[in-house]
Amino acid sequence: MDQPTASSNDREYHKPVMITEVVEWLSSAANGWIVDGTFGGGGHSRALLDRYPNVRIVGVDRDTDALARGTTSDRLRLVRANYRDLASILGTDGIPAQVDGVLLDLGVSSHQLDETDRGFSYHRSGPLDMRMGADAERTAADIVNTSDEAELARILATYGEERFARRIAHAIVQERPFHDTVSLAASIAEAVPAPARRSGHPARKSFQALRIAVNDELDGLRAVMAEVFGFLNDGGRVVVMSYHSLEDRIVKRAIRDRARGCTCPPDLPICTCGSNPDVRELTRKAVRPSAEEIATNPRSRSAVLRVAEKVDL
Ligand SMILES: C[S@@+](CC[C@H](N)C(=O)[O-])C[C@H]1O[C@@H](n2cnc3c(N)ncnc32)[C@H](O)[C@@H]1O
């Protein structure tokens, strides 16, 4: 018999995005094993456990906080790890080597954003930390206070797509050291030309960039997408929700490359490599949240969901 899977506190932790869609896309795994690689507040896992009485879930998160919240079930195993290390999680400790579904709901949870001592928010004063888990080697303060100006500008431009990256990096280097979020945010705001300060918070993109760099998010995503199909049984599905174009580009490319199969150069008139695609893209057009969901959960606004299925060759 399952223990209760939710407490009133859990409901505050993070409002799961596109929960109905996620549960439906993973219906093919109803009698098998699913890895929830970004367990967070456990909202998606809980919905899957409730809807599919035979499903078993491995909940993975790099944040100890997320796993210590008391969401339990005898069909749920929790593992503190980075999802990029799936190879070391699967096939151990009673968890099968091949699974039927993998869910990745990328980025940070509302809980992480709201906890001032985690340092993710530019609105509230907190230490410049931004580590999702203790496995991240550097804090945001380490990056801000020790990177040279060119490296800082590169981080802000690449991971934040910040057009004023060089001006901001210059200002940071002049004014550092920084130890808390709001003083860094204020300095960034000052560095941005006045007209550009009107569209959203001027530190938003820089904070996104620092968070991605601290947690090595894009390399982790590339790594898991390169391996994930190898861990799926035939008919198994991977469901990924991205929250910005940098993530979605990686997911889309990984799925399309694998679904194309053929590795011949594009200018070759006929295929000579003979490699057969073993993956089918189920969402040619990415799935987005409904207007109703966006109205009740504004954080869902930027979500983009993609699904791919391992096929039987
Ligand atoms: C958007 S939240 C997930 C919310 C969750 N789906 C729910 O319903 O509550 C993302 C979670 O993924 C975790 N996370 C992000 N990157 C990770 C990684 N590389 N490995 C493991 N966990 C990661 C974060 O710590 C955070 O708790």
The ligand as an SDF file (V2000), in Angstrom:
LIG
                    3D

 27 29  0  0  0  0  0  0  0  0999 V2000
   11.4510   22.8240  -12.9320 C   0  0  0  0  0  0  0  0  0  0  0  0
   11.9800   21.9300  -11.5340 S   0  0  0  0  0  0  0  0  0  0  0  0
   11.1110   20.4160  -11.6850 C   0  0  0  0  0  0  0  0  0  0  0  0
    9.7550   20.4470  -11.0820 C   0  0  0  0  0  0  0  0  0  0  0  0
    9.0610   19.1180  -11.0210 C   0  0  0  0  0  0  0  0  0  0  0  0
    8.7940   18.5810  -12.3360 N   0  0  0  0  0  0  0  0  0  0  0  0
    7.7780   19.1860  -10.2170 C   0  0  0  0  0  0  0  0  0  0  0  0
    6.7300   18.7870  -10.7260 O   0  0  0  0  0  0  0  0  0  0  0  0
    7.8310   19.6610   -9.0800 O   0  0  0  0  0  0  0  0  0  0  0  0
   13.6020   21.4300  -11.9570 C   0  0  0  0  0  0  0  0  0  0  0  0
   14.2900   20.5810  -10.9070 C   0  0  0  0  0  0  0  0  0  0  0  0
   15.3320   19.8950  -11.5990 O   0  0  0  0  0  0  0  0  0  0  0  0
   16.4980   19.8960  -10.8260 C   0  0  0  0  0  0  0  0  0  0  0  0
   17.6150   19.8150  -11.7620 N   0  0  0  0  0  0  0  0  0  0  0  0
   17.9910   20.7260  -12.6650 C   0  0  0  0  0  0  0  0  0  0  0  0
   19.0540   20.2940  -13.3560 N   0  0  0  0  0  0  0  0  0  0  0  0
   19.3430   19.0580  -12.8870 C   0  0  0  0  0  0  0  0  0  0  0  0
   20.3310   18.0830  -13.2120 C   0  0  0  0  0  0  0  0  0  0  0  0
   21.2600   18.3050  -14.1480 N   0  0  0  0  0  0  0  0  0  0  0  0
   20.3190   16.9050  -12.5440 N   0  0  0  0  0  0  0  0  0  0  0  0
   19.3830   16.6760  -11.5880 C   0  0  0  0  0  0  0  0  0  0  0  0
   18.4430   17.5780  -11.2230 N   0  0  0  0  0  0  0  0  0  0  0  0
   18.4150   18.7460  -11.8710 C   0  0  0  0  0  0  0  0  0  0  0  0
   16.4500   21.1840  -10.0420 C   0  0  0  0  0  0  0  0  0  0  0  0
   17.2080   21.0660   -8.8590 O   0  0  0  0  0  0  0  0  0  0  0  0
   14.9500   21.3390   -9.7750 C   0  0  0  0  0  0  0  0  0  0  0  0
   14.5990   20.7690   -8.5500 O   0  0  0  0  0  0  0  0  0  0  0  0
  1  2  1  0
  2  3  1  0
  2 10  1  0
  3  4  1  0
  4  5  1  0
  5  6  1  0
  5  7  1  0
  7  8  2  0
  7  9  1  0
 10 11  1  0
 11 12  1  0
 11 26  1  0
 12 13  1  0
 13 14  1  0
 13 24  1  0
 14 15  1  0
 14 23  1  0
 15 16  2  0
 16 17  1  0
 17 18  1  0
 17 23  2  0
 18 19  1  0
 18 20  2  0
 20 21  1  0
 21 22  2  0
 22 23  1  0
 24 25  1  0
 24 26  1  0
 26 27  1  0
M  CHG  2   2   1   9  -1
M  END
$$$$
